[in-house]
Amino acid sequence: MLLKRYIKQYPNVLSLETTSVLTRYASSLKYESAKIGSGEIVNEKIRKVHNYPLSFYNKSLTEVHWCNFLSKKIYDLMNFYLDKNNLINYYKITNINQIEILKYAKTFHYDYHIDDGSNWNRTLSSILFLNNDYEGGELSFKDPLNGEEISIKPEPGAIVVWPSNVLFPHTVKPIKNGTRYSVVAWGN
């Protein structure tokens, strides 16, 4: 199956101690409702999530630290992914072009979507799970050929990597209880 072959979860990329510190930082941020490329607020029937874009160019040295630290970890992991899947001769990640912390509160969700498109230049997608003390919020993928669905169990400190293209539609199911924190990033 295509999904199982190319969706990879790497456990313990961050130690539980580092993940805990990052989760405390994430819970202290002032989030905004997620927007799309042109700055429009997304239809909350399709996507309801709060995001905080990380930047290398911020007055907060804490934010710059996390942006650098996470970008390097994800960059290295994405190139490892390409090498282990025999794709390194076709692709090389040269840039983490966007990195955000996401906060999903009760009822928040994101319907099935893909990460690449005419407005984005994304080769690989990733999600770093920061916590798992919530109900719902499963990351699920659907095979566009046969409709088969697989869900990824969140493990704090684990990163999931997959191709950003049309063959990998995915969703975050509604949160039933608690708050889900994660870091999303895309490489090209």
C-alpha distance (Angstrom), angle and dihedral (degrees) to the residues before:
residue distance angle dihedral
M1 . . .
L2 3.79 . .
L3 3.79 95.4 .
K4 3.79 96.2 52.7
R5 3.79 91.4 46.5
Y6 3.79 97.5 52.1
I7 3.81 105.0 29.1
K8 3.79 106.1 82.3
Q9 3.79 129.4 -177.6
Y10 3.79 116.4 -158.3
P11 3.82 111.7 -162.0
N12 3.80 125.0 -146.5
V13 3.81 96.7 12.1
L14 3.79 84.3 146.0
S15 3.79 121.0 34.2
L16 3.80 116.7 -114.7
E17 3.82 88.7 -111.5
T18 3.83 92.6 54.0
T19 3.81 91.0 43.0
S20 3.80 90.4 51.4
V21 3.82 92.3 51.1
L22 3.81 91.0 47.8
T23 3.82 91.0 48.2
R24 3.83 90.8 52.9
Y25 3.81 88.7 49.9
A26 3.83 90.7 48.0
S27 3.80 91.6 50.9
S28 3.83 90.5 54.4
L29 3.82 96.4 55.4
K30 3.80 127.6 104.1
Y31 3.79 105.1 -122.3
E32 3.79 131.2 -161.7
S33 3.79 129.6 -152.1
A34 3.79 108.7 -88.1
K35 3.79 115.0 -94.8
I36 3.77 133.6 -165.7
G37 3.80 127.5 -120.7
S38 3.80 97.2 -78.3
G39 3.79 91.6 49.6
E40 3.80 96.8 -103.4
I41 3.77 117.7 142.2
V42 3.79 110.3 -110.6
N43 3.81 121.3 -114.8
E44 3.81 101.7 -95.2
K45 3.81 90.6 -146.1
I46 3.82 85.8 67.5
R47 3.80 102.1 30.8
K48 3.77 127.7 11.7
V49 3.78 112.1 172.5
H50 3.78 139.0 119.5
N51 3.77 119.1 -126.6
Y52 3.77 139.4 -167.4
P53 3.83 115.0 -164.2
L54 3.79 113.3 -144.1
S55 3.79 117.4 -137.7
F56 3.79 136.9 -165.3
Y57 3.82 86.5 -147.4
N58 3.78 105.7 62.1
K59 3.79 134.4 122.2
S60 3.79 88.4 -128.0
L61 3.79 109.7 86.8
T62 3.80 87.9 -164.2
E63 3.80 90.3 60.6
V64 3.81 92.0 45.5
H65 3.81 89.0 50.5
W66 3.81 93.3 51.8
C67 3.79 92.3 43.9
N68 3.81 91.9 52.3
F69 3.79 95.1 41.1
L70 3.81 95.4 48.0
S71 3.81 95.0 40.6
K72 3.81 91.0 54.6
K73 3.83 93.2 46.9
I74 3.80 92.4 48.1
Y75 3.82 93.9 42.6
D76 3.82 91.2 53.2
L77 3.81 92.5 44.7
M78 3.81 93.3 49.5
N79 3.81 91.7 52.9
F80 3.82 89.8 46.1
Y81 3.83 87.5 52.0
L82 3.83 91.3 52.2
D83 3.80 91.5 48.1
K84 3.82 94.9 48.2
N85 3.81 91.7 47.5
N86 3.83 92.7 49.4
L87 3.80 91.3 -115.1
I88 3.82 98.2 114.3
N89 3.84 91.1 97.6
Y90 3.81 89.4 58.8
Y91 3.80 102.5 35.4
K92 3.78 138.5 25.5
I93 3.76 121.9 -177.7
T94 3.79 106.6 -130.0
N95 3.77 99.0 165.6
I96 3.78 142.3 27.3
N97 3.77 95.2 -141.8
Q98 3.80 99.7 -173.5
I99 3.79 136.2 11.8
E100 3.80 126.4 -178.6
I101 3.78 140.3 170.2
L102 3.80 111.5 -131.3
K103 3.78 127.8 -156.3
Y104 3.80 119.4 -161.6
A105 3.82 112.8 -171.5
K106 3.81 126.6 -176.2
T107 3.86 111.6 -44.4
F108 3.84 91.9 8.5
H109 3.82 114.7 134.3
Y110 3.80 145.5 147.7
D111 3.81 119.8 -133.5
Y112 3.80 122.0 -136.7
H113 3.80 112.3 -59.0
I114 3.79 142.6 143.4
D115 3.80 124.8 -121.8
D116 3.81 101.6 -137.8
G117 3.77 125.2 69.4
S118 3.78 146.1 128.2
N119 3.83 92.1 -63.1
W120 3.81 95.6 46.3
N121 3.78 136.7 58.2
R122 3.80 102.3 -151.8
T123 3.79 127.9 149.6
L124 3.81 101.0 168.0
S125 3.79 132.2 21.0
S126 3.79 128.2 -155.7
I127 3.77 140.9 -173.9
L128 3.79 123.9 -162.9
F129 3.80 111.2 -158.8
L130 3.80 112.9 -140.5
N131 3.80 100.6 179.7
N132 3.78 142.9 4.6
D133 3.81 101.9 -165.0
Y134 3.80 94.5 113.2
E135 3.81 137.3 80.6
G136 3.79 123.2 -118.0
G137 3.79 118.9 1.3
E138 3.81 94.3 116.6
L139 3.80 117.4 173.5
S140 3.80 104.6 -131.6
F141 3.78 133.5 178.4
K142 3.81 127.2 -156.7
D143 3.78 124.0 -152.2
P144 3.83 104.1 -128.6
L145 3.81 90.9 -151.5
N146 3.79 101.3 54.1
G147 3.83 105.1 8.1
E148 3.81 92.4 -119.5
E149 3.79 111.8 154.8
I150 3.80 130.9 -151.3
S151 3.79 127.3 -172.8
I152 3.78 127.7 -151.8
K153 3.79 118.4 -137.8
P154 3.82 109.5 -133.0
E155 3.78 114.7 -121.6
P156 3.81 117.2 -178.4
G157 3.80 109.1 -113.3
A158 3.82 93.6 19.6
I159 3.79 123.2 121.4
V160 3.81 125.1 -152.7
V161 3.83 117.1 -154.4
W162 3.83 128.0 -170.5
P163 3.81 140.4 151.6
S164 3.81 112.7 -80.1
N165 3.80 94.0 -139.1
V166 3.80 135.4 111.0
L167 3.83 93.6 -85.8
F168 3.81 92.4 69.2
P169 3.82 111.2 59.1
H170 3.79 110.2 170.9
T171 3.80 141.2 177.6
V172 3.78 141.8 -162.4
K173 3.78 105.9 -137.6
P174 3.82 119.4 -137.6
I175 3.78 118.2 -74.5
K176 3.79 109.7 -116.7
N177 3.80 98.1 -173.6
G178 3.81 136.5 -2.1
T179 3.80 129.7 11.0
R180 3.82 127.3 -68.6
Y181 3.82 118.6 -149.3
S182 3.78 122.9 -169.4
V183 3.79 141.6 154.6
V184 3.79 118.3 -127.8
A185 3.79 124.3 -165.6
W186 3.78 137.8 169.8
G187 3.77 128.7 -152.4
N188 3.76 132.9 -159.9
